[in-house]
Amino acid sequence: GATALAISTASAPTEKFGHLAILAVDDNAVNREVLREALMSLGAEGDFVSNGVEAVEAATKKHYDVIFMDGSMPEMDGFTATKLIRDAEGRNGAKSAYVVALTAQVRGVDADAWAAAGADRHMTKPFTSARLTEALKAAGTGVRVIQPAPTPAIVGPPATSEPSRVPEHVPAEAQLIDREAVATMEAVGARSGRDVVAKVWKLFLSQAPDAVFKLETLAAGSDPGAVARQAHFLKSMSLSAGAAQLAELCEGMEQDGKAGDIAAARQKLVATRPLLDETCAEMSRRLTAKAEAAVG
């Protein structure tokens, strides 16, 4: 799925967006939960699907004011889904949905693919509450930030030769659990009255072990592209949950896979399971301590 959707909240927005019909498309359950909580904290709700095929089907059945679209997904990527949604709108004379591309880059092959697909706006990850608010406001006015591609382009997943950028909130010496990510989830929860950290971490604890197992299985094979995609998926989930060291390790494996160097990815993979165990143990420890403090 997309890279992380961890949210930074410098100030609490006062706008409410409950009148907007919103569709969110991401194959990563942790990312979906973070976006769901962020929208709820702004008084908005959305329908959530996990791939481009489901997105096209949903947008065909119902008009959405805003569609948050991930790029890399199974079944159908977000670029193709956006193009198909735009084609259907053109055929039916329907009002255009405001498509917000969830992306790590606003320039380069990724951005070019979104322009060709017909997206209206980028929202880089990790996104801030201010940028989420801007995107929802812009949906009401139809302000398009992404300029259409100047010449017809083949729409599809972007080339993988350009390395994806690790979101800036992951420092060179990454923390096991990123303090900023935790603080920002807590800020979202403070507005909505929900324990966002607990919800996201419990989901991570249930999903991450399977994601690592799949990565181990793929690394034992001979498809470096599949290794890159699964490493990206685990990186995205880790960043959203604040598992910064694990995300940094996954970034390295993703780049190895993109370079076709499956042997290098396997070397890094040796450290992945122990680091996952350490990360999960720390999350569980903090959740238990918080629960005990609440009781006491």
Protein Blocks (a to p, Z undefined) as FASTA:
>chain_A
ZZdfbdcdfbacfbdcklpccddddfbfklmmmmmmmmmmnopacdddfbfklmmmmmmm
pccfbdcddfbdghiafklmmmmmmmmmmmnopacdddddddfbfgdjklmmmmmnopab
dcdddddfklmmmmmmmmmnopafbdcdfbdcddddddfkbccdddfklcfbdcfbafkl
mmmmmmmmmmnopafklmmmmmmmmmmmmmmmmmmmmmmmmcfklmmmmmmmmmmmmmmn
opaklmmmmmmmmmmmmnopaklmmmmmmmmmmmmmmmmmmmmmmmmmmmmmmmZZ
